Amino acid sequence: MKKGLLVLLAAVMMCGCSTRKQSAVITNSVSLNTITADFSGYTFLTDSSPSVQQITLQESLRMFSESGSGILYYGKTDCRWCQLALPELNTAAKSMGVTVYYINVEDAENESSYNDLVKAIESTFKTNTSGQKAFMIPSVIAVKKGTIVDSHLSLVDDFNPANDMDRLDYIQSMELQNVYKELIRKAAD
């Protein structure tokens, strides 16, 4: 009984905090060329006007080489974790009044661009099951004046793909949104 009451109290407190409108200003000195985004493959993203714009892998590299600032989201539609992450990232971005730049990793223009990307973001890589540092998705990277200030990989620690594959529960959703909001604050002016 006490545990259930504590969970309910935590959910109410998180809800109260999440409804407050927050904002951040991210001044990006780089004018990125966006492309028409097709989010139809993201089945959980139901927002018809997301706060996410698509850019190419090459454009994302300009954030580093030209000292840009912003939030970069690397993912793809056939990644189940990406499916669950993008709606939460969109909600966090909208609540903070910022734009996220989406890079579909399936659309990498050429091998040299990918190798350049690896060099630019290798500090965010995690160790894979083979013991090697690797680029994994969904990857959200906060960039400030061309420097990675923080990043987040995957979803939340207590997400269990065997049990939770359909959706994040409310608490997981709020936790992930708060992680993304913190990334946004770190990239802000």
Residue pairs with C-beta under 8 A, 6 or more apart in sequence:
7 171
10 171
11 170
11 171
14 171
14 174
15 174
18 95
18 174
18 177
18 178
21 95
22 95
22 96
22 181
23 96
23 97
24 96
24 97
24 98
24 184
24 185
24 187
24 188
25 97
25 98
25 188
25 189
26 69
26 70
26 71
26 98
26 184
26 187
26 188
26 189
27 69
27 189
28 63
28 68
28 69
28 70
29 66
29 67
29 68
29 69
29 145
30 62
30 63
30 66
30 67
30 68
32 53
32 55
32 59
32 62
32 63
32 68
32 70
32 101
33 55
33 56
33 59
34 53
34 54
34 55
34 59
34 101
35 54
35 55
35 56
36 54
37 50
37 52
37 53
37 54
37 102
39 45
39 50
39 52
39 86
41 77
41 78
42 77
42 82
42 83
42 86
42 87
43 83
44 83
44 84
44 86
44 87
44 167
45 86
45 87
45 90
46 87
47 87
47 90
47 94
50 90
50 94
51 90
51 93
51 94
51 98
51 99
51 100
52 73
52 86
52 89
52 90
52 93
52 99
52 100
52 101
52 102
53 99
53 100
53 101
53 102
54 101
54 102
54 103
54 104
55 101
55 102
55 103
56 103
56 107
56 109
57 103
57 105
57 107
57 108
57 109
57 113
57 114
57 117
58 109
58 113
59 101
59 103
60 72
60 74
60 101
60 103
60 117
61 113
61 116
61 117
61 120
62 68
63 69
63 70
63 72
63 101
63 143
63 146
64 120
64 143
64 146
64 147
65 146
66 146
67 145
67 146
68 143
68 145
68 146
69 143
69 144
69 145
69 146
69 187
69 189
70 98
70 99
70 100
70 101
70 143
70 187
71 89
71 93
71 98
71 99
71 100
71 101
71 140
71 141
71 142
71 143
71 180
71 183
71 184
71 187
72 100
72 101
72 103
72 140
72 141
72 143
73 85
73 86
73 89
73 100
73 101
73 102
73 103
73 138
73 139
73 140
73 141
74 103
74 105
74 135
74 137
74 138
74 139
74 140
74 141
75 82
75 85
75 86
75 102
75 103
75 104
75 105
75 137
75 138
75 139
76 82
76 104
76 105
76 106
76 137
77 83
77 104
77 106
78 106
79 137
79 138
80 161
80 165
81 137
81 138
81 154
81 155
82 137
82 138
84 155
84 167
84 168
85 138
85 140
85 154
85 155
85 176
86 102
86 138
88 168
88 173
88 176
88 177
88 180
89 100
89 140
89 180
90 100
91 177
92 177
92 178
92 180
92 181
92 184
93 99
93 100
93 180
93 184
95 177
95 181
96 181
96 184
96 185
98 184
98 188
100 140
105 137
108 114
108 117
117 135
118 135
121 135
121 139
121 141
121 148
121 151
122 133
122 135
123 148
124 139
124 141
124 148
124 151
124 153
125 133
125 134
125 135
125 136
126 133
126 134
126 136
126 153
127 133
127 134
128 134
128 136
136 153
136 154
137 153
138 153
138 154
138 155
139 151
139 152
139 153
140 151
140 152
140 153
140 180
140 183
141 148
141 150
141 151
141 183
142 148
142 149
142 150
142 151
142 183
142 184
142 186
142 187
143 149
143 187
144 186
144 187
144 188
149 186
149 187
150 182
150 183
150 186
151 183
152 179
152 180
152 183
155 168
155 172
155 176
156 168
156 172
156 175
156 176
156 179
158 172
159 168
159 172
164 172
168 176
